[in-house]
Amino acid sequence: MALRGLLEAVPGREWPNGASPGNAARAVPAAVDIQPACLGLYCGRTVLAVNGSVETYGDCGVCPRGQRTDDNKICRECLGSPDRYDWLYLGFMAMLPLVLHWFFIEWYSGKKRFVYPFSRSWQRGSVTVLLSRSSSALLQHLTALLECSAAAVVTLLLSDPVGSLHIRSCRVKKLSDWYTMLYNPSPDYITTVHCTHEAVYPLYTIVFIYYAFCLVLMMLLRPLLVKKIACGLGRSDRFKSIYAALYFFPILTVLQAVGGGLLYYAFPYIILVLSLVTLAVYLSASEVEFFKDLLVRKKRLVVLFSHWLLHAYGIISISKLDKLEQDLPLLALVPAPALFYLMTAKYTEPSRILSEGGNGH
């Protein structure tokens, strides 16, 4: 205050525009055009025009599709590519309907043989072919694989950039990026500013598009195939695997809509746990106690190798293979659960436990 008084008392001192040290603090804000801060975690300003290095921004609000806010609350176009973990997540979501297709096809398949005559256009007369229900199931398995593979390719081709199997994406930073609808600000606690957009573009919506194509292709291909090759199953059984898909597709859609972010971070552990549990249940139900029991039927080896692939997929998803020299040796653990089961199955035989309990051991 004393310095201020001395400066104001300097004789002959003239200040520009009538300013003085006393009102200098009031003069600075008038010379700077400061935009109000953008509220909300995911609200941003869109870039309206670019003139050289000068950008003109719009009002604070929701970012357009394919964009997300940067650190300065400016909506920027997503120009990155999905990293390895993102592709592994998309692969997991793509495997879910395929695995469920295979499960229900196998569940509703029998073992009896039936005869189905059909004619070939390039041959005269008709050809009678012996088809077993297992052969019918195999054809349905292959058709389900074809449906899901075609749906995945079409989905990638229709994603931005259109016509390419590569997609551009926004980087996932945290769990809240998946649930932007929960972070719409209310400045006056009455009016809500809606800034909901896909901050993880396109990892959230691309799964819905894939499921839609899977459902459409299944309805176009599977009924015709089942009607031709599975007539021995009976009218009530031949389409049950398709009916099951009409139930689990809505369930998968709701699961992605509600728990997409949780699945993104938890899917490697879900794969490991479920594959271990299902393998143990299958080996127990098939009464496999020794390695030679696996060789009795080829189906058992197929199931075993399929679970090993799931084990490897889960391990790779957890490690991300960032350091190959450290992460690749972890794949040696893939057959460990099956080996542990085969070595300990004879000690957990229920009849043996009951007999030893009756003898007082």
Helices and strands as residue ranges (DSSP letters): H 2-8, G 16-18, H 24-31, E 44-51, E 54-61, E 67-69, E 75-77, H 84-107, E 113-119, E 126-132, H 133-158, G 175-178, G 180-183, H 205-229, G 231-233, H 240-285, H 291-294, H 298-319, H 324-327, G 328-333, H 336-344, G 345-348, H 350-358
